[in-house]
Amino acid sequence: MKTLLVAEYREGKLQGSVNDLMAFAQKVGSDAAMFLVGSETDLPKFQGPLYLADVKNCGEYNPDVHKQLLLDTIAKVKPDMVVFSHSSYGWDLAPRLAFALKASQVSEVVDVVDGVPVAPVCNSKLRRKVASKTPVAILTLQAGAFGLSEESTGVPVIEKISTTATGKVEFCGYEQAEMGGVDLTKASVIVSAGRGIGKPENIAIIASLAKALKGEYGASRPVVDAEWAEHNRQVGTTGQTVSPKLYVACGISGAIQHLAGMKKSEFVVAINTDKDAPIGEVADVLVVADLKQFVPILTEKIKAL
Ligand SMILES: Cc1cc2nc3c(=O)[nH]c(=O)nc-3n(C[C@H](O)[C@H](O)[C@H](O)COP(=O)(O)OP(=O)(O)OC[C@H]3O[C@@H](n4cnc5c(N)ncnc54)[C@H](O)[C@@H]3O)c2cc1C
């Protein structure tokens, strides 16, 4: 099997998601080539052919130009799978490419079983295996779903590519989202609220424990979507990536998108009524309890210390 891994370059830097792509290629045991619109000054540690277009000529993001470069590269490499990260770059460019190639697309792949991509459905409650019926399949990978077994040390063999294609849109630049309020990335203790808190009033229980531990409170996406907590408190792929000394997950199931944002925490405590909740797989301590009963008692004990 052949894969073409589409690496990303943003604001003058190669993105770390390139490791997920390499881990994916490793997992499927493919013969991998890489595509990058970037610079020779910041190259991936990739052992294999790298089709490199100069970011100065092609722009960090220009969908028409990048799509044409990819089509030209695909004609040379003839991959079975073209693999993107499920990032703003990937979710914009992958469908354009799939349409141009009349190829199937599988989005947010979290695993591969017997060579077949697996993607979540029903808010990650279920997983489905999706086999492509077209000669080339376009995939986007969920952040953090694939991890390299060891750090790559390879040096790519560069083949420079270019195109005369022009774009219909002009990329104007990036704008930092307004942060305001709390910055979870600096907190050494985070107590996070999940859907298991049941109602918005129960945020107070989580906030009290966070305060007793001299930390901040965070939240999973459903809690933020329901407007029970502000977006800058969301932990996960579409929120903050945090690495506190202590992370306490209260009523959080442990969906891959949440884990991607907190798995670098030094010590993880999970409080959940379900002893089989996936959060248990990353937790150092799993307390099987109703958070509404357990958390206030724990908070009082900590305050009394
Ligand atoms: C593109 C995309 C991006 C996403 N980005 C993010 C992201 O950045 N962050 C994120 O968090 N999610 C994200 N998600 C959503 C993610 O897939 C999950 O749906 C979400 O993380 C689930 O949140 P949860 O664990 O709070 O809720 P649930 O999955 O509903 O889990 C609730 C948990 O609470 C437990 N529980 C219930 N009652 C109690 C109680 N009384 N006491 C203790 N435990 C109890 C249950 O057993 C269950 O395990 C994203 C999804 C997509 C598709």
The ligand as a Gaussian input file, in Angstrom:
#p B3LYP/6-31G(d) Opt

LIG

0 1
 C      -14.602000      17.765000      15.239000
 C      -14.869000      17.526000      16.700000
 C      -14.123000      18.234000      17.608000
 C      -14.348000      18.021000      18.977000
 N      -13.612000      18.734000      19.859000
 C      -13.769000      18.483000      21.181000
 C      -12.995000      19.167000      22.144000
 O      -12.165000      20.027000      21.848000
 N      -13.195000      18.851000      23.448000
 C      -14.107000      17.929000      23.873000
 O      -14.237000      17.707000      25.086000
 N      -14.870000      17.291000      22.970000
 C      -14.735000      17.558000      21.640000
 N      -15.542000      16.923000      20.773000
 C      -16.675000      16.131000      21.277000
 C      -16.279000      14.728000      21.686000
 O      -16.375000      13.864000      20.592000
 C      -17.226000      14.197000      22.795000
 O      -18.539000      14.243000      22.311000
 C      -17.127000      14.988000      24.082000
 O      -15.781000      15.103000      24.503000
 C      -17.937000      14.282000      25.160000
 O      -17.982000      15.110000      26.288000
 P      -18.266000      14.502000      27.714000
 O      -17.247000      13.474000      28.035000
 O      -18.412000      15.661000      28.633000
 O      -19.715000      13.877000      27.532000
 P      -20.181000      12.366000      27.412000
 O      -19.422000      11.648000      26.364000
 O      -21.672000      12.409000      27.304000
 O      -19.778000      11.721000      28.807000
 C      -20.382000      12.020000      30.027000
 C      -19.737000      11.133000      31.079000
 O      -20.239000      11.504000      32.345000
 C      -20.452000      10.320000      33.104000
 N      -21.463000      10.672000      34.131000
 C      -22.785000      10.882000      33.945000
 N      -23.343000      11.265000      35.120000
 C      -22.347000      11.293000      36.026000
 C      -22.298000      11.622000      37.411000
 N      -23.391000      12.013000      38.086000
 N      -21.103000      11.532000      38.063000
 C      -19.980000      11.144000      37.406000
 N      -19.981000      10.824000      36.086000
 C      -21.147000      10.907000      35.420000
 C      -20.907000       9.292000      32.103000
 O      -20.674000       7.980000      32.579000
 C      -20.048000       9.646000      30.890000
 O      -18.823000       8.915000      30.908000
 C      -15.336000      17.113000      19.411000
 C      -16.078000      16.398000      18.465000
 C      -15.846000      16.610000      17.137000
 C      -16.663000      15.822000      16.153000

